[in-house]
């Protein structure tokens, strides 16, 4: 092989590799390419960005980012991103929307998804009170017999869950659906060295009947 022929062959190989890279990039969801990385000092674990409810109260959009150590020391941490578009029915996740894996943030903004968190008050170290259209929703976190939580509306239990880890800090947010029949509870959970994020759908009790005229 002549020197010139070798250079031409290398050039063709480089062009083919570049073309393949561009094709793969074009197939990736926009937000998977454009989503900004987590802050350099962000702890390991996961976090959730909630992009809202559809106006018909059937769909939610959110992004979950999991940060884990690099397999080789002194390398940057690895962020794994899930782009989620989920159907919610009767207080349960029931299916995946067509935008799962796509640019769910832009989709939610373009379709006027609702991102109104309920007002929350911390009652003490283990309980929070949300208010949805004047109705109190209580979140209680128990640590004495293993970490678990209960969500109540009065005497009615809306949701219970037990964790397989011990957490020392909890930060909750509740996002009611536009029709106020369902809600998404998002918890940021701190073990002291790792931050976990949990997303829990629940069914809200019906609003009280309007007084008779």
C-alpha positions in Angstrom: 0.0 0.0 0.0 1.3 3.4 -0.9 1.5 6.2 1.6 -1.1 8.2 -0.3 -3.4 5.2 -0.5 -3.1 4.6 3.3 -4.0 8.3 4.0 -7.1 8.0 1.7 -8.2 4.8 3.5 -7.7 6.5 6.9 -9.7 9.5 5.8 -12.6 7.4 4.6 -12.6 5.5 7.9 -12.6 8.7 9.9 -15.5 10.1 7.7 -17.5 6.9 8.2 -17.0 7.1 12.0 -18.0 10.7 12.1 -21.1 10.0 10.0 -22.1 7.1 12.4 -21.6 9.3 15.4 -23.8 12.0 13.9 -26.5 9.4 13.1 -26.5 8.1 16.7 -26.7 11.6 18.1 -29.7 12.4 15.9 -31.5 9.4 17.3 -30.9 10.4 20.9 -33.7 12.4 22.6 -33.1 16.1 22.5 -33.1 16.4 26.3 -30.7 13.5 26.7 -28.2 15.5 24.8 -29.1 19.0 26.1 -30.0 18.2 29.7 -27.5 20.1 31.9 -25.4 17.8 34.1 -25.9 17.7 37.9 -23.7 20.2 39.8 -20.2 18.9 40.3 -20.7 18.7 44.1 -24.1 17.0 43.9 -24.2 13.9 46.2 -24.5 10.4 44.8 -28.0 9.0 44.5 -31.0 10.2 42.6 -33.1 13.3 42.1 -36.5 14.0 40.4 -37.5 17.0 38.4 -41.3 17.0 38.0 -42.6 18.7 34.8 -46.3 18.5 35.6 -49.7 16.9 35.0 -51.6 17.0 31.7 -54.7 19.1 31.8 -57.0 16.0 31.6 -55.2 14.6 34.7 -54.2 11.4 32.9 -50.4 11.9 32.3 -47.4 13.1 34.2 -43.9 14.0 32.9 -40.7 13.9 35.0 -37.0 13.4 34.8 -35.1 11.1 37.2 -31.3 11.5 37.3 -29.1 8.9 39.1 -25.6 9.9 40.0 -23.1 7.1 40.7 -19.3 7.0 41.1 -17.2 6.4 38.0 -15.7 2.9 37.7 -12.2 4.4 37.6 -10.9 6.7 40.4 -10.4 10.4 39.6 -12.9 10.3 36.8 -16.1 12.4 36.7 -19.3 10.8 38.3 -21.7 9.2 36.0 -25.2 10.6 35.6 -27.9 8.3 34.3 -31.1 10.1 33.1 -34.6 8.6 32.7 -37.0 10.7 30.7 -40.5 9.6 31.9 -44.0 10.2 30.5 -46.4 8.0 32.5 -50.1 7.5 32.6 -51.8 7.7 36.1 -55.2 6.2 36.7 -57.0 5.7 40.1 -53.8 6.8 41.9 -51.6 4.2 40.2 -49.0 4.3 37.4 -50.6 2.3 34.6 -48.6 2.8 31.4 -46.0 4.7 29.4 -46.7 7.7 27.2 -45.3 8.1 23.7 -42.8 10.7 25.0 -41.1 8.3 27.3 -37.4 8.6 26.5 -38.0 11.9 24.6 -37.9 15.5 25.5 -40.5 15.3 28.2 -39.7 18.7 29.6 -40.3 20.5 26.3 -43.4 18.4 25.7 -44.8 19.3 29.1 -44.2 23.0 28.5 -45.6 22.9 25.0 -48.8 21.2 26.2 -49.3 23.4 29.3 -48.7 20.7 31.9 -49.7 21.9 35.4 -46.9 22.0 38.0 -48.7 23.5 41.1 -47.3 22.0 44.3 -49.7 21.9 47.3 -48.9 24.3 50.2 -47.0 22.4 52.9 -46.3 23.1 56.6 -43.8 21.0 58.7 -45.6 20.1 61.9 -42.6 18.5 63.6 -39.6 16.3 62.8 -41.8 13.5 61.5 -44.9 15.0 60.0 -46.0 17.5 57.4 -49.4 19.0 56.5 -50.4 19.7 52.8 -53.4 21.7 51.9 -55.3 20.8 48.6 -58.3 23.1 48.0 -58.7 23.7 51.7 -58.4 20.0 52.5 -55.6 18.9 54.8 -53.5 15.9 53.8 -51.1 14.6 56.4 -47.7 12.9 55.8 -46.2 11.1 58.8 -42.8 9.4 58.7 -42.0 6.8 61.3 -38.4 5.8 62.2 -38.9 3.8 65.4 -39.8 0.5 63.8 -37.9 1.0 60.5 -38.4 3.9 58.3 -41.9 4.1 56.7 -44.5 6.7 55.9 -48.2 7.1 55.8 -50.4 9.7 54.0 -53.8 10.4 55.5 -56.8 12.6 54.8 -58.5 12.6 58.2 -58.9 9.0 59.3 -58.5 7.7 55.7 -55.2 6.2 54.8 -54.3 7.2 51.2 -50.8 5.6 51.0 -48.4 3.6 53.1 -44.8 2.6 52.2 -41.9 1.0 54.0 -38.3 1.6 53.0 -35.4 -0.9 53.0 -32.9 1.9 54.0 -32.6 4.1 57.0 -33.0 7.8 56.2 -32.0 10.7 58.4 -33.8 13.5 56.4 -36.9 13.8 54.3 -38.1 16.6 52.1 -41.6 16.1 50.6 -43.6 17.8 47.8 -47.1 17.0 46.7 -48.4 17.7 43.2 -52.2 17.4 42.9 -53.8 16.7 39.5 -55.8 19.4 37.9 -59.1 17.6 38.7 -57.9 17.1 42.3 -58.7 13.3 42.2 -55.0 12.2 42.2 -51.6 13.4 43.3 -47.9 12.7 43.0 -45.8 12.6 46.2 -42.1 13.2 45.6 -39.7 12.6 48.5 -36.1 13.5 48.6 -34.5 11.0 51.1 -31.2 11.6 52.8 -29.2 8.7 54.2 -26.4 11.0 55.3 -24.2 10.3 52.4 -26.6 9.4 49.5 -29.7 11.2 48.4 -32.5 9.0 47.0 -35.7 10.3 45.3 -39.0 8.5 45.3 -42.2 9.2 43.3 -45.5 7.8 44.6 -48.9 8.3 43.0 -52.0 8.4 45.2 -55.7 8.8 44.9 -57.2 11.9 46.7 -60.5 11.7 48.5 -63.4 13.5 46.7 -63.9 17.1 47.7 -66.8 17.8 50.1 -70.1 18.3 48.4 -71.2 21.9 48.0 -73.9 23.0 50.4 -77.4 22.9 49.1 -78.8 26.3 47.9 
